[in-house]
Amino acid sequence: MLLVEDNPDVARASQLMLEQLGYSVTLVTDGAAALGAVEAEPFDLVMTDIVMAGSLDGVGVAQALRQRKPDLPVLLVTGYSDAASRVVGEFTVLRKPFLLAELSRTVARMIADTGQPAAPNVVRLRDIKPTKG
């Protein structure tokens, strides 16, 4: 998973949450680096803050990725309601602050919607046979 966040504290918190959910996270701090990273290696999902310093904000990253890799899901994250208003219905937006469970459900749903195979460490609970004892 690629995480794009220019605030070091928010980046660290988001990275820890994603890792707690079992995702391997690559962190970049700006839009240009995000586009370069996606060209260099495959990702299941890109999670990017909408409001970032520099010439390319999160919406710009999402729009560029939609053109280059239309099957790659992009999750936009923001703490500002106005920032999300221009992409409502176009991209999935998660508002800060969010809970681990909200992040988990959103990311899992977005990856599942792409039809990608589940990670090898994911086991569906209904497939586990109860043990006696």
TORVOPA-133549 format. One line per field, with one value per residue: y, x, z of N, C-alpha, C, O in turn. Coordinates in nm, 2 decimals, padded with zeros to 4 digits, always signed. Each point is the difference from the previous one (the first is absolute). Layout:
REM residues N
n.yy = (Y_...)
n.xx = (X_...)
n.zz = (Z_...)
ca.yy = (Y_...)
ca.xx = (X_...)
ca.zz = (Z_...)
c.yy = (Y_...)
c.xx = (X_...)
c.zz = (Z_...)
o.yy = (Y_...)
o.xx = (X_...)
o.zz = (Z_...)
***
This chain:
REM residues 133
n.yy = (-00.12_+00.09_+00.04_+00.09_+00.02_+00.18_-00.09_+00.13_+00.19_+00.17_+00.13_+00.15_+00.19_+00.16_+00.12_+00.16_+00.20_+00.14_+00.12_+00.18_+00.16_+00.07_+00.21_-00.08_+00.09_+00.07_+00.05_+00.10_+00.11_-00.14_+00.20_+00.18_+00.07_+00.14_+00.21_+00.14_+00.09_+00.16_+00.20_+00.10_+00.09_-00.23_+00.09_-00.05_+00.11_+00.14_+00.02_+00.10_+00.08_+00.06_+00.01_+00.08_-00.03_+00.21_-00.08_-00.14_+00.09_+00.01_+00.21_+00.16_-00.01_+00.09_+00.22_+00.09_+00.00_+00.17_+00.19_+00.06_+00.07_-00.02_-00.13_+00.17_-00.17_+00.14_-00.03_+00.08_+00.11_-00.02_+00.17_-00.02_+00.10_+00.19_-00.06_-00.04_+00.20_+00.06_-00.08_+00.17_-00.18_+00.16_+00.12_-00.18_+00.04_+00.03_-00.02_+00.19_-00.14_-00.12_-00.10_-00.08_+00.02_+00.20_+00.04_-00.07_+00.09_+00.19_+00.00_-00.06_+00.16_+00.16_-00.06_+00.01_+00.21_-00.01_-00.08_+00.18_-00.10_-00.16_+00.17_-00.01_+00.22_+00.02_+00.04_-00.12_+00.18_+00.12_+00.13_+00.15_-00.15_-00.01_+00.14_-00.21_+00.06)
n.xx = (+00.08_-00.14_+00.18_-00.21_+00.21_-00.14_-00.20_+00.18_-00.08_-00.04_+00.17_+00.10_-00.09_+00.03_+00.19_+00.01_-00.09_+00.10_+00.16_-00.09_-00.01_+00.21_-00.06_+00.02_+00.14_-00.12_+00.20_-00.20_+00.18_+00.03_-00.11_+00.12_+00.02_-00.16_+00.00_+00.13_-00.08_-00.15_+00.11_+00.04_-00.18_+00.02_-00.18_+00.01_+00.16_-00.15_+00.17_-00.19_+00.19_-00.18_-00.04_+00.05_+00.17_+00.02_+00.16_+00.10_-00.20_-00.09_-00.09_+00.14_+00.04_-00.14_+00.01_+00.15_-00.04_-00.13_+00.12_+00.11_-00.11_-00.07_+00.17_+00.12_-00.03_-00.18_+00.16_-00.20_+00.19_-00.17_+00.13_+00.06_-00.13_+00.09_+00.14_-00.12_-00.02_+00.21_+00.01_-00.12_+00.03_+00.13_-00.01_+00.14_-00.19_+00.22_-00.20_+00.12_+00.09_+00.19_-00.19_+00.10_-00.14_+00.01_+00.16_-00.02_-00.15_+00.07_+00.15_-00.07_-00.11_+00.11_+00.09_-00.12_-00.02_+00.18_-00.09_+00.06_+00.17_-00.14_-00.01_+00.22_+00.03_-00.07_-00.07_-00.07_-00.09_-00.09_+00.18_-00.06_+00.16_-00.23_+00.10_+00.06_-00.17)
n.zz = (+00.00_-00.13_+00.12_-00.03_+00.07_-00.02_+00.05_+00.05_+00.07_-00.13_-00.08_+00.15_+00.04_-00.15_+00.01_+00.16_-00.05_-00.13_+00.10_+00.10_-00.16_+00.07_+00.04_-00.21_+00.16_-00.17_+00.10_-00.05_-00.08_-00.17_-00.06_+00.03_+00.21_+00.05_-00.07_+00.12_+00.18_-00.03_-00.03_+00.20_+00.09_+00.01_-00.09_+00.22_+00.11_-00.09_+00.15_-00.08_+00.09_+00.11_+00.22_-00.21_+00.14_-00.06_-00.14_+00.15_-00.06_+00.20_+00.04_+00.07_+00.22_+00.15_+00.01_+00.14_+00.22_+00.06_+00.01_+00.18_+00.18_-00.21_-00.05_-00.07_+00.14_-00.04_+00.15_-00.03_+00.02_+00.13_+00.02_-00.22_+00.14_+00.08_+00.16_+00.18_+00.09_+00.02_+00.21_+00.08_+00.12_+00.06_+00.19_+00.01_+00.11_+00.05_+00.11_-00.05_+00.15_-00.04_-00.03_+00.19_+00.18_+00.09_+00.15_+00.21_+00.14_+00.11_+00.17_+00.21_+00.11_+00.11_+00.20_+00.19_+00.08_+00.13_+00.20_+00.12_-00.10_+00.08_+00.15_-00.07_+00.03_-00.22_+00.20_-00.17_+00.10_-00.17_-00.04_+00.15_-00.03_+00.03_+00.15_-00.04_+00.14)
ca.yy = (+00.12_+00.13_+00.10_+00.14_+00.09_+00.10_+00.03_-00.12_-00.06_-00.07_-00.11_-00.11_-00.05_-00.07_-00.11_-00.10_-00.06_-00.09_-00.11_-00.07_-00.08_-00.10_+00.04_+00.05_+00.13_+00.09_+00.13_+00.11_+00.13_+00.09_-00.06_-00.04_-00.12_-00.10_-00.04_-00.07_-00.13_-00.08_-00.05_-00.09_-00.12_-00.01_+00.02_-00.05_+00.12_+00.12_+00.08_+00.13_+00.12_+00.09_+00.13_-00.02_+00.11_-00.04_+00.03_-00.11_-00.04_-00.14_-00.02_+00.00_-00.13_-00.10_+00.02_-00.05_-00.14_-00.06_+00.00_-00.09_-00.13_+00.02_-00.11_+00.02_+00.08_+00.11_+00.05_+00.14_+00.02_+00.14_+00.05_+00.12_-00.03_+00.06_-00.06_-00.12_+00.03_+00.00_-00.14_-00.08_-00.09_-00.04_-00.08_-00.02_+00.10_-00.03_+00.12_-00.01_-00.12_-00.13_-00.11_-00.11_-00.08_+00.07_-00.01_-00.14_-00.03_+00.07_-00.05_-00.14_+00.01_+00.05_-00.11_-00.11_+00.04_-00.01_-00.14_-00.05_-00.11_+00.03_-00.03_-00.14_-00.01_+00.02_-00.12_+00.03_-00.07_-00.12_-00.11_-00.06_-00.10_+00.01_-00.11_-00.05_+00.00)
ca.xx = (-00.08_+00.07_-00.05_+00.06_-00.03_+00.12_+00.01_+00.07_-00.07_-00.12_+00.06_+00.04_-00.12_-00.07_+00.08_-00.01_-00.14_+00.00_+00.08_-00.08_-00.10_+00.07_+00.04_+00.14_-00.03_+00.10_-00.04_+00.06_-00.05_-00.06_-00.06_+00.10_+00.06_-00.11_-00.01_+00.12_-00.01_-00.09_+00.07_+00.11_-00.05_-00.15_-00.07_-00.14_-00.08_+00.07_-00.07_+00.06_-00.06_-00.05_+00.07_+00.14_+00.08_+00.06_-00.08_-00.10_-00.07_-00.05_-00.09_+00.08_+00.06_-00.11_-00.04_+00.11_+00.00_-00.12_+00.03_+00.11_-00.03_-00.14_-00.05_+00.06_-00.08_+00.06_-00.08_+00.03_-00.02_+00.00_-00.06_-00.07_-00.12_+00.00_+00.10_-00.06_-00.12_+00.02_+00.01_-00.10_-00.05_+00.11_+00.09_-00.03_+00.07_-00.01_+00.03_+00.08_+00.07_-00.08_+00.03_+00.06_-00.10_-00.05_+00.11_+00.01_-00.11_+00.01_+00.11_-00.03_-00.11_+00.06_+00.08_-00.09_-00.07_+00.09_+00.01_+00.13_+00.00_+00.03_+00.14_+00.01_-00.01_-00.14_-00.08_-00.14_-00.03_-00.09_+00.08_+00.07_-00.07_+00.02_+00.07_-00.05_+00.10)
ca.zz = (+00.00_-00.01_+00.08_-00.04_+00.11_+00.02_+00.14_+00.06_+00.11_-00.06_-00.07_+00.09_+00.06_-00.10_-00.03_+00.11_-00.01_-00.12_+00.03_+00.10_-00.08_-00.08_-00.13_-00.02_-00.04_-00.06_+00.03_-00.07_+00.06_-00.10_-00.11_-00.10_+00.05_+00.00_-00.14_-00.03_+00.07_-00.07_-00.12_+00.03_+00.06_+00.01_+00.13_+00.01_+00.03_+00.04_+00.09_+00.00_+00.05_-00.11_+00.01_+00.01_-00.05_-00.13_-00.12_-00.02_+00.12_+00.00_-00.11_-00.12_+00.00_-00.03_-00.14_-00.09_+00.01_-00.07_-00.14_-00.02_+00.05_+00.04_+00.09_+00.13_+00.09_+00.07_+00.12_+00.03_+00.15_+00.04_+00.12_-00.04_-00.07_-00.13_-00.09_-00.05_-00.08_-00.15_-00.05_+00.05_-00.10_-00.09_+00.07_+00.14_+00.09_+00.14_+00.08_+00.12_+00.04_-00.03_+00.09_-00.07_-00.07_-00.12_-00.09_-00.04_-00.09_-00.13_-00.08_-00.04_-00.10_-00.12_-00.06_-00.04_-00.12_-00.12_-00.04_+00.03_+00.09_+00.14_+00.04_+00.04_+00.15_+00.04_+00.02_+00.03_+00.12_-00.03_-00.05_+00.11_+00.07_+00.15_+00.06_+00.13_+00.11)
c.yy = (+00.12_+00.10_+00.13_+00.10_+00.09_+00.04_-00.12_-00.07_-00.08_-00.12_-00.12_-00.07_-00.09_-00.13_-00.11_-00.07_-00.10_-00.12_-00.09_-00.09_-00.10_+00.04_+00.04_+00.14_+00.07_+00.14_+00.10_+00.13_+00.10_-00.07_-00.05_-00.13_-00.12_-00.05_-00.08_-00.14_-00.09_-00.05_-00.10_-00.14_-00.01_+00.02_-00.05_+00.13_+00.12_+00.08_+00.13_+00.11_+00.09_+00.13_-00.03_+00.12_-00.05_+00.02_-00.10_-00.04_-00.14_-00.02_-00.01_-00.14_-00.10_+00.01_-00.05_-00.15_-00.07_+00.00_-00.11_-00.14_-00.01_-00.11_+00.02_+00.09_+00.11_+00.05_+00.14_+00.02_+00.15_+00.04_+00.13_-00.04_+00.06_-00.06_-00.12_+00.03_-00.01_-00.14_-00.10_-00.08_-00.05_-00.09_-00.03_+00.09_-00.05_+00.12_-00.02_+00.07_-00.12_-00.10_-00.11_-00.09_+00.06_-00.01_-00.14_-00.03_+00.07_-00.06_-00.14_+00.00_+00.05_-00.10_-00.11_+00.04_+00.00_-00.14_-00.06_-00.12_+00.04_-00.03_-00.14_-00.02_+00.02_-00.13_+00.04_-00.09_-00.12_-00.12_-00.08_-00.10_+00.01_-00.12_-00.04_+00.01_+00.09)
c.xx = (+00.09_-00.08_+00.07_-00.05_+00.12_+00.01_+00.07_-00.08_-00.12_+00.05_+00.03_-00.12_-00.08_+00.08_-00.01_-00.14_+00.00_+00.08_-00.07_-00.10_+00.06_+00.05_+00.15_-00.02_+00.13_-00.05_+00.07_-00.07_-00.06_-00.06_+00.09_+00.06_-00.09_+00.00_+00.12_+00.00_-00.09_+00.05_+00.10_-00.04_-00.15_-00.05_-00.14_-00.09_+00.09_-00.10_+00.07_-00.08_-00.04_+00.09_+00.15_+00.07_+00.06_-00.10_-00.11_-00.06_-00.05_-00.10_+00.07_+00.06_-00.10_-00.04_+00.11_+00.01_-00.12_+00.03_+00.11_-00.03_-00.14_-00.05_+00.06_-00.09_+00.08_-00.09_+00.05_-00.04_+00.02_-00.06_-00.08_-00.12_+00.00_+00.09_-00.06_-00.12_+00.01_+00.01_-00.10_-00.06_+00.10_+00.10_-00.05_+00.07_-00.03_+00.04_+00.08_-00.08_-00.09_+00.05_+00.06_-00.10_-00.05_+00.11_+00.00_-00.12_+00.01_+00.11_-00.04_-00.11_+00.06_+00.09_-00.08_-00.08_+00.08_+00.01_+00.14_-00.01_+00.04_+00.15_+00.01_-00.02_-00.14_-00.07_-00.14_-00.04_-00.10_+00.07_+00.08_-00.09_+00.02_+00.08_-00.06_+00.10_-00.03)
c.zz = (+00.00_+00.08_-00.04_+00.10_+00.03_+00.14_+00.07_+00.11_-00.05_-00.08_+00.08_+00.06_-00.11_-00.04_+00.11_+00.00_-00.12_+00.03_+00.10_-00.07_-00.09_-00.13_+00.01_-00.06_-00.05_+00.02_-00.09_+00.05_-00.09_-00.12_-00.11_+00.04_-00.01_-00.15_-00.04_+00.07_-00.07_-00.13_+00.03_+00.06_+00.01_+00.14_-00.01_+00.01_+00.03_+00.09_+00.01_+00.06_-00.11_+00.01_+00.03_-00.06_-00.14_-00.11_-00.03_+00.13_-00.02_-00.12_-00.14_-00.02_-00.04_-00.15_-00.10_+00.00_-00.07_-00.15_-00.03_+00.04_+00.05_+00.10_+00.14_+00.09_+00.07_+00.11_+00.03_+00.15_+00.02_+00.13_-00.03_-00.09_-00.14_-00.10_-00.07_-00.09_-00.15_-00.05_+00.05_-00.11_-00.10_+00.06_+00.14_+00.09_+00.15_+00.07_+00.13_+00.12_-00.02_+00.10_-00.08_-00.07_-00.13_-00.11_-00.06_-00.09_-00.13_-00.09_-00.05_-00.11_-00.13_-00.07_-00.06_-00.13_-00.13_-00.05_+00.02_+00.09_+00.14_+00.03_+00.06_+00.16_+00.04_-00.01_+00.03_+00.12_-00.03_-00.06_+00.11_+00.07_+00.15_+00.05_+00.13_+00.11_+00.10)
o.yy = (+00.01_+00.03_+00.01_+00.03_-00.05_+00.06_-00.11_-00.12_-00.11_-00.11_-00.12_-00.12_-00.11_-00.11_-00.12_-00.12_-00.11_-00.11_-00.12_-00.11_-00.08_-00.08_+00.06_+00.01_-00.01_+00.04_-00.01_+00.00_+00.11_-00.12_-00.11_-00.09_-00.11_-00.13_-00.10_-00.10_-00.12_-00.12_-00.09_-00.10_+00.10_-00.03_+00.01_-00.01_-00.02_+00.02_+00.01_+00.00_+00.01_+00.05_-00.04_+00.06_-00.12_+00.05_+00.02_-00.06_-00.06_-00.11_-00.08_-00.05_-00.08_-00.10_-00.07_-00.06_-00.10_-00.10_-00.07_-00.09_+00.01_+00.02_-00.08_+00.11_-00.02_+00.03_+00.01_-00.04_+00.07_-00.07_+00.06_-00.06_-00.06_+00.00_-00.03_-00.09_-00.03_-00.02_-00.12_+00.05_-00.09_-00.09_+00.07_+00.02_-00.03_+00.06_-00.10_+00.10_+00.01_+00.00_-00.01_-00.04_-00.07_-00.03_-00.03_-00.06_-00.06_-00.02_-00.03_-00.07_-00.06_-00.01_-00.05_-00.08_+00.00_-00.02_-00.11_+00.00_+00.10_-00.09_-00.05_-00.11_+00.00_-00.07_+00.07_-00.12_-00.10_-00.11_-00.10_+00.03_+00.01_-00.12_+00.08_-00.02_+00.01)
o.xx = (+00.10_-00.11_+00.12_-00.12_+00.11_+00.11_-00.06_+00.01_-00.03_-00.06_-00.03_-00.01_-00.04_-00.06_-00.01_-00.01_-00.05_-00.04_+00.02_-00.04_-00.07_+00.05_+00.05_-00.07_+00.11_-00.11_+00.13_-00.11_-00.03_+00.03_-00.02_+00.02_+00.03_-00.01_-00.01_+00.04_+00.03_-00.03_+00.03_+00.07_-00.07_+00.07_-00.07_-00.11_+00.11_-00.11_+00.12_-00.12_+00.07_+00.05_+00.03_-00.05_+00.01_-00.11_-00.09_+00.07_+00.02_+00.00_-00.03_+00.01_+00.02_-00.02_-00.03_+00.02_+00.02_-00.04_-00.01_+00.04_-00.03_-00.10_-00.03_-00.02_+00.11_-00.12_+00.12_-00.10_+00.08_-00.09_-00.06_+00.01_-00.05_-00.03_+00.03_-00.04_-00.09_+00.01_+00.01_-00.04_-00.02_+00.05_-00.09_+00.12_-00.11_+00.11_-00.02_-00.07_-00.13_+00.11_-00.02_+00.02_-00.03_-00.04_+00.01_+00.03_-00.03_-00.03_+00.02_+00.01_-00.03_-00.01_+00.02_-00.02_-00.05_+00.04_+00.03_-00.09_+00.08_+00.06_-00.10_-00.02_-00.03_+00.00_-00.03_+00.03_+00.01_-00.06_+00.06_-00.11_+00.12_-00.02_-00.06_+00.12_+00.08)
o.zz = (+00.06_-00.02_+00.00_+00.01_+00.02_+00.04_+00.01_+00.01_+00.04_+00.00_-00.03_+00.00_+00.03_-00.02_-00.04_+00.02_+00.02_-00.03_+00.00_+00.05_-00.07_-00.08_+00.10_-00.10_+00.06_-00.04_-00.01_+00.06_+00.04_-00.02_-00.06_-00.09_-00.03_-00.02_-00.08_-00.06_-00.01_-00.04_-00.09_-00.02_+00.00_+00.10_-00.11_-00.05_+00.05_-00.03_+00.04_-00.01_-00.10_-00.10_+00.11_-00.09_-00.02_+00.02_-00.08_+00.08_-00.10_-00.06_-00.08_-00.11_-00.09_-00.06_-00.10_-00.10_-00.06_-00.06_-00.10_-00.07_+00.12_+00.06_+00.09_-00.03_+00.05_-00.03_+00.03_+00.05_-00.05_+00.04_+00.09_-00.10_-00.09_-00.12_-00.11_-00.08_-00.07_-00.13_-00.02_-00.11_-00.07_-00.06_+00.05_-00.02_+00.03_-00.02_+00.07_-00.03_+00.01_+00.05_-00.12_-00.11_-00.09_-00.12_-00.12_-00.11_-00.11_-00.12_-00.12_-00.10_-00.11_-00.13_-00.11_-00.09_-00.11_-00.12_-00.05_+00.09_+00.02_-00.06_+00.06_+00.04_+00.13_-00.09_+00.09_+00.00_+00.08_+00.00_-00.03_+00.04_+00.05_-00.05_+00.07_-00.03_+00.10)
***
